[in-house]
């Protein structure tokens, strides 16, 4: 389908220019939509490496890492996004996710202490 075509096009663009931020970001989105989270993480990571201020890629990277239970790494990217001033709505979304993670951590720690 169209997502498969998009994956092929973005992959081709990245063969020409591996640090192309938008292609890495968009390939990450396409792969994530196919459930290929590990590959999406790699793409978002390359986008962030090429452009530290690509907070949308940082946010999506953080969300994929949350999905995989890699909470420490996720927190770093989500916190950087929450601290950014470039996109207040995205920063607020990242902060909400961080608040939920913190709440779960406290609840989980409380439950473990009761057992």
N, C-alpha and C positions, 0 to 999 in steps of 0.2 A: 504494500500500500504506500501511501504518501509518506508515512514515517520512515519506512525502509528506504525510500528514495532520498529523503532528507539526510538520513544517516550516511548514505553513500556520497552525497554531495559535500557534506561537511567533512567527511573523512578525506575526500579528494582535496578539498581546500587546505586541510591541515598537512597533507603531504607536500604541498607547495610552500606553506608557511606555518610550521608547527606552533608558533607562539601567537597565532591569530586568535585574539581573545574572544571575539564574537562567535567564531566557528567552534571553538572549544566549548563555550557556554551553550550554544544552540545544539551541538552534538550531545552534550550532557543532558539537555532537556529531552531530546529525542530518545536517547538510550534509557533515561529514567522512565519515560512513558511506556517503554517496552519491558519494564521491570529489570533492566540490566543495570542495577544500582552500582555495582563495583566499577563498571566501565564509566558510568556517569560521574562517580566520585573522582576518577582519574581525570576526566575532562574538566570538571569544575576546578580541580586542583591545579591543572595547567593554566586555566584562565586566571585564577587568583595569583599564581606564581608570576605570570606575565604582567598582571595589573593588580597590584595590592588594593587599589581602590575600587575594584569591581565587586561591590558589596552584594549585588544580586547573585553573583556566582558564589560568594562566601556564604550567603544565606542558604542557597540551595545545597551547597556542599555540607553545611552544618545539618540541614534537615535530612540529607541522605545518611550522614553519620549517626544521627539520632535513630533513624530507621534500623540501622545495623547494631545499635546498642553501644556504639563507640562514643560515649557521652563526654569524656574529657576532651577529645579532639573536636567534637561538635560544639562544645561550650566555647572553645577558643574562637571559632569562626563566627558563631552567633554573637558572642560578646563584642567582637570587632565590628560586626554589623550594627549592633545595638548602640555602640559608642559613636558610630559615624553620624555626621551631620548632613551628608549629601542627600539622603532620602529619608525624611522623618517618618513616613508611613512604614517603610521597610524596617527602620530602626525600632519602631514601636512593635512591629510583628516579632522581630527577633527577641526583644525584651520579654514579650508575652511567653514565647517558647522557653526562654531561660527561666522565667518565673515558674512555669509548669514543671520544668526539670528539677528546679530547686525544691519545689513542693513535694514532688515524688521522691526525691532523695531523702528529704526529712521524714516522710511517711514510711518509706522503705526502711530507713534506719530505726525508726520507732517500732516498726513491726518486728524487725530482727531482734531488737532488745527485749521484746515481750516473749519471744520464743525460748 
